[in-house]
């Protein structure tokens, strides 16, 4: 065998410990092993996540028999392109090889690894060892000349000329200079270009899905447009929302998210506080989508016209905000689809339609489609895709999807890929509070962001374990957590009793813990009055119009604005990745650091989890991460108030008083 035909480094069909391998299979099997490649999800079944303009770090275990030296390269391309890019991989030792590539385009990319036995690199390694050991290398120098000759035979043009010049020059030099010439980096480069790549082995191609930056770093603000009004009797409009844009922008948000803006059904309309019977004037739940005025592609008439919506999208963009819409695949019993496409729904034996239930909760005002009904395949799937595309063409590039875990995974895998093949900048956020495996799978099939368990993580141990889990494979490759502090559906128990300090605690944890966070309107006013015994809001805005005074005393608008400002000014905080927990001897204080890979931006965060009492603790500065000894000086800056100081040594002390500010955020720098 010549050894210059590429092998695919993949398992053989009968690769099983109980099965023998035939001679023909052994002769065709790759001699070089490429395994444990990262980032890879489910052996390449799904794409790992990346962001345009940010490096993708690739690692792999690559090795072969014997002591020959290997050459290993990383290759990548856009999925729709045939042009591969290539960069050498380097090994820090123990058969591990590393490299990175930086995608500049959105959409699906592929990468693979190639490896081959490099005779010239093997020769140089042996020559250098013998020369420095004082061994006579006369014969080795002759072998080097012969290797140059083989390179010449495989080359033409300029490369051949350069190698011939090296070969001709070699005998004119003293032995020491010959060694130096053969070991030069430019000689190795020329020989690598002439190499025929013995036992060339190629890995499988692994997919990477590249999103825009907002898929990893964004701040969401949710509001009901109908509540932007001066009194509950007057339905707010898109035009009314214009007045809120400057304050939302000044708080540092860049995504303005609306619950469904479509016509609301009348049949079985819910009343205030989820009452089964609506009173005259009750607006109903916007999640009961559809009326004679239209369905998912229509706008609730009381919100305004389509032109009003377009003006709002444009005005939001002028304020640095993009509009995100809710994509809720459910229908009121007045939705046009029930009469136009009855075969898309499930009907009971008595001729009534099956409404949505999540026992003990009942949602009589909505019904669900049947994705696999005979008449729904594929017409329903295409209709839902067209709904999304229609709003994309109106300027919407971000969608929060309601309960995606209750819809078929193949549908999402198809729809998201189909939409993004035409509009690769579109982002989908999964509102899925469900089992971990399903939440991860939604990320794998295409969701760029996901709601999380953060809402129910309150203790130091719970928060630490959860944040560490999100930083580990496979979660770090498939799941971008959006730390919403509250939603119209979820009024967390912690916020119901913790007062203003509790809202600041959760805001600090969310903004510092993840590059993605969100809050529902009213959080900045510390609203937390619950339905007794439930994680729900009393007088929920889902069922009524709720005007607010966003400047009322006790608000935390300024603190939220500063938290968002800190995030924008510090790259280390623009992702959930890279978090590290350090010693702090108090179980009521969560203390961690986030830093850029270059260590040029290093943030320390300490959050008291007690909203009622002062907490004190000794804690450690991570001087070892800055290459400093335990007695070194470091500069600290309080990013909430701009105060600066110098720390002396590793062990420090803190006191956090929740009636002032229940957290500290410090930028740490070593003196120069």
C-alpha angles and dihedrals in degrees: 000000000000093000095220099101114099120250124205108231096222132123116276120245094253096035094145129127091234095053127078122230118233123231092247091052091048092051091051097042117106115262092205120068121219111182146142091038116179143236091037130134121208093341090306098310089124133031121252116229127256139162127232112260095015122106121255108215113216125193134175142167108242124175145138140195122286127009102297115134119245132218113210128186135185118223127191140169143163109273093239093047128080093205114104124202119209138198131172118254121222130211125224087190143273092076093295116137125194139191139139139213131199116219114214098186133064124245137039120349132179131213134185139173128235126195136178140168109267111209095186093050089049090050093049092049092053093042093053093049093049094044094052090045090057095246118152106259100184092116091044090055089054089050088052091054090051091049089053087052092054089050090053091052090055095046141071139180120017094348091057091049092052093049092047089053090052092049092048093047096048099077092048092064133081114256093257091052091047089056091049092050093050092048096049117119093233090054089053090049093053092047092049089056089052095044117119089209106238115222092001109198126190127197124221117277112260123203127234122187112213119205132181119266094264089069088069104026123035142118117224128206119190124203139159107237090208090064094058092099140103096242136021093241092065118070112227120235141206087259090057091055090066089076091058096051098084094052093045089050092047090053086061102251122145102181121060109195126198126195112231112319096193131113113289123228124242100204109096089353112181121240131213116316090013093298113174091228120057120215122223108285096021106139096212128219115308087219089070090083123194141041137165085287091066147278139254094334094051135081125233103256093226091059093057141256131312088256089054088054092050091051090051092051089051093046091049090052090053087057093049093257129125121204118239120195132204115245105201115173098208135098139215115234087256095058113130090232091070091066098029096044111016089159089070091070140063116248128197124232092260092056096256122124122249110246126207120278136179100176126266086018119074126195103197091166094065139051129194130232122240107235095195101041111130093247093044098063111116103342096069092047092051092046092054091047089052090052090058094044090049092058091043088057088053089060101268113136101166129062130185106206119213116229097337091172089071092060127072116281093219088057092056094044090054098040098047093046091046094051094043093048086067099029108026093177093066115116126203122200117200115220093199121145098176144100117338095239092054092046090053092045092055088057090050095052092054116287108140094201137018141199112244149204088259089105090067100040109098113144125076092249094047094049094044094049093046096049091047091050092053089053093055131080131298093021095052090056100046110022131064109187120219107201103212109184094203140351135198086261099044126057099172118224090235092061093047094070108017101081125206093329091057092055090050091049093054092044091053093047092049098044095044098036099055140023086229124058138149144187135199118235111273095040089099087057091051093242111177110141105142140202098257112273095001139096089237134103122255108236090015115211089225088078105031144031110262119191117198140196101224092192097055117135118276095033121144097214094124093049092049090049091052093047090053090046091053090051092053093048097049120059092197089070096052095089139037088233126093098041118152128184121219136192117288115159099219124081090210094062122072109204124184144146135226124193142168117254089252091052089231091123116042122174128185120198128192118182124183109220091200111088094186110045139046114254129203132191147158112238140180128245110220094238091154089065089059093047093252132133124243094264097050126123122241133183120237130194125191102224094199095060107010095243113154132200144152122253118212114209135344104287117070138166133232139186120196120195112192093204087065106031123326095212144040128217116192134179110215125205133172117235118260 
